[in-house]
Amino acid sequence: MDGMSASNDPTAWKPASLRNKLFIGGRWVDGVEGGTIDVINPHDGSVITAIAEAKAADVDRAVEAAQKAFPAWSSMAAMDRGRLLLKLADRIEEEQAELGRLEALNTGHPFRDTQILDVPRTAVTYRYFGGMADKFEGSVIPVEAGFLNYLEREAVGVVGQIVPWNFPLMFTSWKMAPALAAGNCIVIKPSEITPLSTLRIAEMMQEVGIPDGVVNVVPGYGQTAGARIAEHPEIAKVAFTGSTATGRTVVKASAGNLKKLQLELGGKGANIVFEDAFIPAAVGGSAFAIWHNQGQACIAGSRLMLHESIADDFMEKFLGLTESIRLGNPLDPATEMGPLTSKMHQQRVLDYCAVAREEGGEIVTGGAPPDDPALADGCYVRPTIVRAKPSDRVCQEEVFGPFVSVMTFKDDAEALEIANGTEYGLGSGLWTADLKRAHKFAGALHAGMVWINSYKRVNPGSPFGGVGQSGYGREMGFEAMREYTHPKSVWVNVDAQIPPYYPR
Ligand code: NAD
C-alpha cells in the first residue's frame, strides 16, 4: 500500500486505500442517518476523505455488537488474547512508515516524529499489554482460619472510549490495549477531526484475528456520538481523554447507570530550571517539552520557570534553538514542526497570542503564522515565547499550542508556589544537579507525573494521569489493568466451624 508518487517526493504521498466507514461488528458500514464528515489535511486545507458519521443510533448498534462478542472474548484464554495483541504490535511495526504518513497527513505531526515516537510507542503499548494479558493475577487474602478468600479481576464488560485529536494513534493504543488484554469489548470514538489511523488500526485488528465485534469504531461528533457513549446504559465504563470542560459533561452524563470513569484531562505543565541545572540539557529538554507536536500535548511544559540568575543565559539559547526549528509540510522528513491540527485550533492559539498582548506579556518570538507562502493555507503558528506573570491567563489556562509562558523565580519556595498555582495537576518537570532538592520537589509538586532532568517520558509500564482538574484514573501499567477490571472477592468455607448465629 505504498502511495509514494513516481517522483518519490515524500510530500506527494497519498494513501493507496483508506477506510472511511464505521466499523461495527466486523463490518464497514454507513451511519444510520447517512451523514458524512470531511477529514481535512491541516497542511493545506484540502479534503483527504469524507468519513461516515456515527450518531447515537450507530453507538447503540456498536454496543449491541460488543455485547454479543463479550462472552467469547472475556472467556478466551488470556494468553490467546495476548497473542493477538502481540501480532498486532508486529503488524504495526511492519507498517511503520505507512502508518506514520497517514498520521502525519491527518494530524500534522511531522513524519519524523511519527517514526521515532507515535508509531513505535503504539506498537510497544500493544506489545506490553499483550504480554500482560496472562500475567495480571488475582490474589488470596489472609482471612480467618478455615476460609479461603480469593480475589479475581473480572473484565468490566463493554467499555466506551473517547479520544481527542492530538495523538490519535498513540492514545487509542493506551486505551484499547489494556481494555482488550483484560477481556473487555470496546466502542471507541476517535475525534471527528482525526479518525483515519484509528480506522486503519481497526482494520489491522481484524487482519490479525481479533474477533468481530470486540472492537467497534464510531467516528462522530462529541455532542451526538460522544454523548451517547457517555450516557449509554449498557456501557459499563468510559475512558475519556479530552478537555476538562468536556470531562465534566461526561461525568454528569455517566450518572444514569453509575458507570466507572477514567478521565485524562487538561494540563498546564510547569517546567522548572534551577540555577544549578546543566543548561544545554535543560534547553534541549525544555524545547522538546513544549515544541513537540506543536505543543498540542496535555503534558506539554507550557510554563517555563527559570531561576532569575540563569534566565538570560537560558533564554538566549532557548530562543536560538526555537527560531531554528524547521516548520513545514509534515510529510517532509526534514520537517521538525508541522501545522496545528485544525483551523479552529489555530485560531484559538492566535487568540491566546492576543490575550498575552492585552495582559502586557512580552512576545519574545512568534505570535503569528509563518511568513512562508507555501504554508499560508495551513494551520501553522510560529513557535511562540511569551514573558508573563504567574497570574496571567496565559499562565493559568491551557493554550495547547506552540506557546510557552516564561516566568522567573528567586528561590525554591517561590518556584513551588508558582508551579502549584494552577487548577491542573498533570505533568511537571525540573532541572537541577541537586538530588535532595529534586526529590523534595517531586514530592511537593501537585502532579500525577514528575520528570527530573528530562521531560515527557512515557512508557507503557509507567502510570499516566493527573490530579486536580487534570482528572483521575491512570492509563498504562498495572494501574490500567485495574481500571479495566472489577475486583471480585470470593469466600470459600474450606474447613471453618461457625457457631450458629441464632442458637436454638
Ligand atoms: P475535547 O474535550 O473537545 O474532545 C475530546 C473528545 O471528546 C473528542 O472525541 C470529542 O468529540 C469528544 N466530545 C466532545 N463533546 C463531548 C460530549 N458532550 N460527550 C462526550 N464526548 C464529547 O478535547 P479536544 O479539543 O479534542 O482535545 C484537547 C484537550 O484534550 C486538551 O484539553 C488536552 O489537555 C486534553 N488532553 C488530555 C490528555 C491527558 O492524557 N490528560 C491527553 C491529550 C489531550
Residues whose N, C-alpha, C, O or C-beta is under 5 A from the ligand:
A	BS01	NAD	I162 V163 P164 W165 K189 P190 S191 E192 G220 Y221 G222 Q223 G226 A227 A230 T241 G242 S243 T244 T246 T249 E264 L265 G266 G267 C298 S470
